[in-house]
Amino acid sequence: MRLENVLALTNAKLLNKPFVSNFTNIVFDVKNVKRGDLFIAFDESSIENAILHGAYGIIFSKPTQISDSEIAWIKVQSLDDALKRLLRFKLLDKDIRVYETNEIVLKLALQIVTEPSFIAISGSILNIAKQLWNIEDSSCILFCSSLSDKDIFTKTIELSNTTYKSINIIEQTLFETSFIYNDVFYERQLISPFFIPYLEILLHLFKNLKVNYRLRKFTPIGHFEAVFTNKKFEVKEFGTSDKVLIFEKNSTLVESQITFLQSEATWAKIVYVVPQDNTKLINKVENKESLIVYKNKNEILNALKKHHFHFALVIGANKDLLDKHVNLQMQPNLFDFK
């Protein structure tokens, strides 16, 4: 890529008058730098090493001493933004399809092994660039705009949230599911039936794209996350207690989770722990005796101690709350040393 094109794409400032005017490749891992490359210095300490390996240019954002006036020193306001613009430009030449979906479908996709032509992306722009920089034509990308910047792509296809009813559930608890899909039996998968419609969306996409995949054992995805505890809120092994805290940070999912719990756990005592400023969810809970409203997250566990329950849906917090509780209990006081 020509130097002038790099400057135009990244809104950068050239700090010197280099002898070079063209770059062979753009590289962001110093181990891959070769003669003629443009190095994006996310790790400033690796700049000199990149020059030793033959870099013809350095893109940087923080004050940096120019040590070789023959190469291009390119200063940008944000390395993330510069890389995003360069990646977007690079993908323009690729024959790829980009699908946008919701957070749950994307997180399920990240747990499924697929062929290299299907890429589920999430994380920093640097991690995404590492995945997509050398992407092959005819590849498909799956992303979620709440987890990755949509501006990376010029054109996207939004996945429908249609319920396909393609998975045959054989046995279920609130947090485990045994099911059949395409005549394959998946026994006691650690995935709640609540997530099955989202899994169906993903498997339907694989079927349409003729993508080969392999389902592994699912692990928690940070939504509707069940933690089994005792009365002291000490964490117990999955399925070994009758007191379960269910954590959900994303308030947009909670209404459907309340409906799910009310329909699938009619036998259980359920309480709903809702932040004070979320009046919509407070009004959603019909039985106010099962409602716990909190102002500060530190109030949650003390409030739960005053209620008998089997399941507590804790909204706006995550399971780190329990770690803090245990650490607080373990802190020594003056009497521990007497």
N, C-alpha and C positions, 0 to 999 in steps of 0.2 A: 504493500500500500504506500502511496506517495505521502510524503510529509505534509504537504499542503492539505490533503484530504483528511489526515488524522486531526490536524488543527481545526479544520472546519467542523468535523463531526463531533468533536469533544468540547468545543468552545474553549480551547486551550490557548495558552500564551507561550510562545517560543522565547526562551530566555537568552539564547545566543545565536550566532550565525555559523551553523555547522557545515561541514563539508558534505554530509550525507543528505540525500533528498528522497530516498526510497527505502522501504523495509521489506525484508523477505517474509517474516511472520510476526504476529503479535503474541507475546508470551507473558504469562503471569506467574510461572513457577521457575525460579532461577535455575533449577536443575535441568530444565529443557532449553535454556538459552543457547543459541548458536550464532555464528557470525552473520551479521546482517539483520538480526531480530530487533524488534521494539519491545522493551521490557516494561511492564506495568508494576511499579514498586509498591505493592501492598505491604511488603516487609522492607522497610528502609535500610535495614542492616545488610541486605543482600545486593544493594546497588553496585558496590565495588566488585563483587563477585560476578555480577551480570556483565559488567564492562570487561572483566578479564576473560569471560567466555565469548566476547565478540559482539556484545549488544551495540547497535548503531543509534539507539535512542532510549531515553528513560522518561516515562510518564510518572510524575509524582505530585503530591499535594502539599506536603509540609516543607518548611524551609530546608533546603539541601544545598550543600556546597558543590559547585561545578568542578569536577576533578579532571575532566577530559573535554576540552573545548571543540574537538573535532566531531563529536557525536551530538545528537539533538537532545536538548534538555527542555522537556515539555511540562509546564506547570498547569494543573487543573484545580478547580475548586473542590471537586469530589471525585475520588477514584472510582467509587461505586457508579456514579452517574456516567463517567467516561467509559467505563467498561460496558455498561448497559447500552450506550449508544453504539459502541463498536460491535457488540454482539448482535444488536438489532440489524446493523448494516450487513454483517456477515451472513445472517440468516436469510436476507433478501434473495440471495442466490440459490437457496436450497429449496428443493421440492419436498416440502414437509407439510403436515397437517397438525394444527394446534387446537386441542380441545380444552375448554374451560369447564370446571366442575366445582362442586362445593367442597368444603374442607374435609368432611368425613369421607367422601368417595376418594379424594386425593390421598388421605392418610391410610386408607385401606389399600390403595394401589401401591403405596410405598412398602407394604409388607408382602407383596406378591411377586414371585419371581417370573419375569417375562423374558422374551427374546430381546436382543439389543435394539431392535428397531422401534420398540415402545419404551418411552422414557417418561417417568413421573418425576416432576421436579419440585423442589422446595428448598428453602434456606436462603443464604446470602447470595448476592449476585455473583460473587466469586465462585461459590460452589456450583451455581447454575451454569456459569460460563465453562467450568471444567467439564460439565456433563455435555454441553451442547456445542462447544467450539468446533469439534471435528465430526459433528453429526452427519450421518449418511443421508443421501436423498431417499425419498419414500418412507422416511421415519415418521412416527407419530409422537406428539408431546402432550402430556396431560398436566395441567396446572390449576391452581386456585388463586384467584386475584387477591384474596385476603392473606395469602402466604407468600406470594411472589408478585413482582411488578408486571402488570399487564402490558406496559409500554415496551417490554422486550420484543413483543410481536406486533406485526403490522396487521395480521388478520387472524381471528380466532373463531372457533365453532363452539357454541354453548351447548353442553349436554342437557338433554331433557331430564326432568325429575320424575318421569313416568314410572309407575310401579308395574313391574313385568310379571310378577307371580311365577317366576321360573324356578325358584328354589323350593324343594319339598322338605319342609321341616318335619323330622321324625320324632325328635324329643327336644325339650327345651326347659331351661330354668330362666330366671331373669337375666343371668349373665353367661350362660353357656348354651350352645345350640349344636345338635346333631342334625345333619341335613344331607339331602341327595341333590346333586346338580349334574346334569348330563350323564346320568347313570353311575356317577361316582359317589360313594358314601363317605362323608366327612364326619367323623365321630368326635363328639365332645369338644368342639372348637370353642376357644375362649373368646367368643363373640356373642354379644347380647342379641336376642331376636329384634331388639330395637334397631340394630344396624343392618339387618338382612335386606330391607328395601334398597339401602345404599349399595350393598354388595351386588345386588341384582343389576343396578345401573352399570356398575363397572364390568360385570361379567357379560352383560349385553353388548357393551362396547367392544370387548375382546372378541366376541363372536362375530360382530359385524366387520371388524377389521381383520379377522382371521389371525389373531395374535395367539401364539402358543404361550401358556402360562402354567404355573404350578402353585397351588395353595399350600402354604406352610402353616404352622401353628400361629394363630393370631396372638398378638400382645396388645395391651391397653394402648389406646390412641389419644388419651387425654380428654375424652368426652364420655359422659355417663360412666365414669370410672369408679368401680366398686372396690371398697376397702373394708375388709372384715375386721372388726375390733371387739375387744371385751368392754366391760363397763368402765374401765379406766382409760379407754381409748388407746390401748396398746394394740398395735397391728398384729393380726393373726393370719395364719395361712388361709388361702382361698377356700371358702366353703366350710370352715371349721367353727364358725360362730353364728349366732342368730341375730347379731347386730351389725348392720352394714351402713356405712356412709357412702353415698354416691355423689361424686363431685362433678360439677359442670360449670365451666367458666363462661361459656357462650350462651348468653341469655336468650338468643333467638331460637335455640333448640329446646328450651325448657318446657314450653307449652306442650309440645308433642311428647316430651318425656313424662310430664304429669299425666297426660292422657294414657300413655303406655302403662305406667305404674298402676293407675286406677283400674285399668281393665285386666291386667295380668297378675296383680297381687291383691285381689279382693279380700283375701284372708288376713292380710298383714296390717299392722299398725304403721302408718306412714306419716312422717312429718316433713314439712317443706321449710327450708331455711332460706329466707329471701332478704336481700339488701333493702334497707329502708327506702331508698330512692326509686325502687322499681315498683311503682304503684300498679302497673299493668299486671305483673305476676302476682302481686298481693291480692288483687281482685280476682285472679284466676282460681285461687284456692277457695273452694266453696266452704269447707269446714274450717272455720277460723281457729278451732281448738288444735288443729294439726299444723298451724302456721307459727313459725318463729321468725320474727323480724329483727334484723341486727343492723346496727350503725357501724360498728367496727368489727373486723374479722376476729379480733382477739376475744370477742364476746361469744362466739359461736359454740365452742365446746362447753363452756359453763352453762349456756342456755340449754344445750342438749342434755346435760346431766339431770335437768329437772323434768324431762319427758321420757315416758316409756315408748319405745318404738322398735320396730324391726328394720325399717329402712328410713334413712334420712337423706333427702335430696338437698344437697348443699349447693346453692347457686352463687356464683361469683367468687368462689375460692377453689383452691386445689388441695391435693393431699399433703402438700408441704406443711399445712396447718397441723397435722399430726406429728410431724417431725419436731416442730417447734415446741409442741406440747410436751413431748417426751424429754427433749433437751432441758426444758424449764424444770421438769420434775427431778431431773438428775443433777441440777445445780446444787452444790453443797451450801449449807447454811451454818451459822455459828455453832449450833447444837450438835452438828454431825461430828465435831472434833472433840466432844467431851466424853 
